[in-house]
Amino acid sequence: MTMECGMIFGQDTPSDQSTPAEGSSQVDQTSAPSPTSTPSRSAVPKSVQKAPALDSSYQVAAPSVTIPTPPLPEATPSPAPSATPGEQAQATPQPTPPPQFNPPSAQELNLPSAQPAGIPQFAPASVGMPSLKLDDQLGSSPGVLSGLFDWARKLRFLAALRGGYDSNINSANGTNAIGSTFVNLNGGVNYRFGAPRLNVNVDLTGGVTQYANSAINQNSRTQETVGLGMAVQYRYAPKVVLTFNTSTSYQMQPNIALAGTANNSNDSYYYSSSSFAAAYQWSDLFTTVSRFNYTASYYPQNKTQNFTEPGFSQSFRYLYKPTTTAVVDYSTYLYRYPTLASQNSWGQTLSAGFDHIFNPRWYWNFRIGAQNQSSQNSSQGNGLYIGPYLDNTLSCKFGRVSSINWNSNLSTQPSTGQGISYTTALRSGLIYSQGLFAKMKLNSGLYYLLTNYKDVPSGPRGQTITYNITNYQGSLDLTYDLNRIIQLALGYQYISSVSPSVEAYAYNRGISYFQIRGSF
């Protein structure tokens, strides 16, 4: 495969600079808020002689009388400059265009608030949650309603019918597993609009799954999912960029990518994450980003798992090179449990790293640091935790339809009702797509999650136990585009949970499916 290696400039200097051209007035240049756009270089104007038009006042008729003219003196040629052998003419140096001020988006930083609602790529395949991503799936052609309404040119629809077999509907252990064939109908709508300084992107998705096995609990035979996502970016001033991201979903199945839901067994829940950020450019090289975020999980049938996580983060960014920005991040947050106030805990994280842009389609965000957690529950590590922190996001697109995305994180997360305030989690996800032929594409995904539960209350005498739960998930599907609207897909997904100390959390699950999808 061939990587594109065109360099672009970093994000931390102003983009509304004007370059005066010789013999012309200054022209204002307004940059678009795209994080991958590249400022254009100032062009040196060339002197061009134009022939006068026939009706021009310079076009004079030939005189009818020839007037004698005295001879002109011979022109004395000017001495030619002496040239040093081997010396070449020096080109006039051109000014280096300044990089644009475009802080990394929440999606580039892999923030939960910027992910597709419910993170469908890591949900069980039988629920068939759609992922509306304009660049990858819906294309850039006008919407189906564009002929009726001008505003509908940016409106896109997606609908899919999926059927297959799920070997373990309830994510249960051993002999308690129940398999069934299923039929799933899912779809969504995407709408993007804006102005030169404003971009808004809204997604609404949903799906319903019907399982055929009558042995399944009546409440679980029909399962629904709903998701809503929105991203807003507004350039308030040349040196101020405001962003808002939110992602909310209703689900009934475990999702390995959502904190605290990897081992959920058919308990419906709502999961929401939102963030608001303000980026300000203090100088050509120094920028700050302040972000407020709020995450919440709500279980109607089991309220002891409910939690909220308000937080604040401050990022200091220094443009070390045109394509590399050094970053120092500080964040503080609170794990709150509405029904178990004694489990509340407060945490802080301090990390350093970089954001590097290899080219407009390939970027890398990396952070490493330390984290501390202070819990009101003194039985959990004497109430204080100090440990490492790691966050990594790498995204690369190559060729026409091929891409790879890798993210990993080591930090604490809410425990969701385990009798303790927090758990330590190491998670890593990899998504790889490869175009095989003009209309055929191979998509694969791997996810790993290791969760450590420390000092969990067990027994009537105040005993505690410490154990790990390891979750694995792999998926593979092959897609074929019949035309620009209809796509066929054949896929398989495997989900596994391993816990030697607590066997109740161990299970295996395989899901195979066939899907017909239309986008218009």
Buried (B, 14 or more C-beta within 10 A) or exposed (E): EEEEEEEBBBBBBBBBBEBEEEEEEEEEBEBBBEBBBBBEEBEEEEEEEEEEEEEEEEEEEEEEEEEEEEEEEEEEEEEEEEEEEEEEEEEEEEEEBBBBBBBBBBBBBBBBBBBBBBBBBBBBBBBBBBBBBBEBBBEEEEBBBBEEEEEBBBBBBBBBBBBBBBBBBBBBBEEEBBBBEBBBBBBBBBBBEBEEBBBBBBBBBBBBBBBEEEEBEEEBBEBEBBBBBBBBBBBEEBBEBBBBBBBBBBBBBBBBBBBBBBBBBBBBBBBBBBBBBBBBBEEBBBBBBEBEBBBBBBBEEBEBBBBBBBBEBEBBBBBBEBBBBBBBBBBBBEBBBEEBEEBBBBBBBBBEBBBBBBBBBBBBBBBEBEBBBBBEBEBBBEBEBEEEBBBBBBBBBBBEBBBBBBBBBBBBBBBBBBBBBBBBBBBBBBBBBBBEEEBBBBBBBBBBBBBEBBBBBBEEEEEBEEBBBBBBBBBBBBBBBEEEEEBBBBBBBBBBBBBEEBEEBBBBBBBBBEBBBBBB
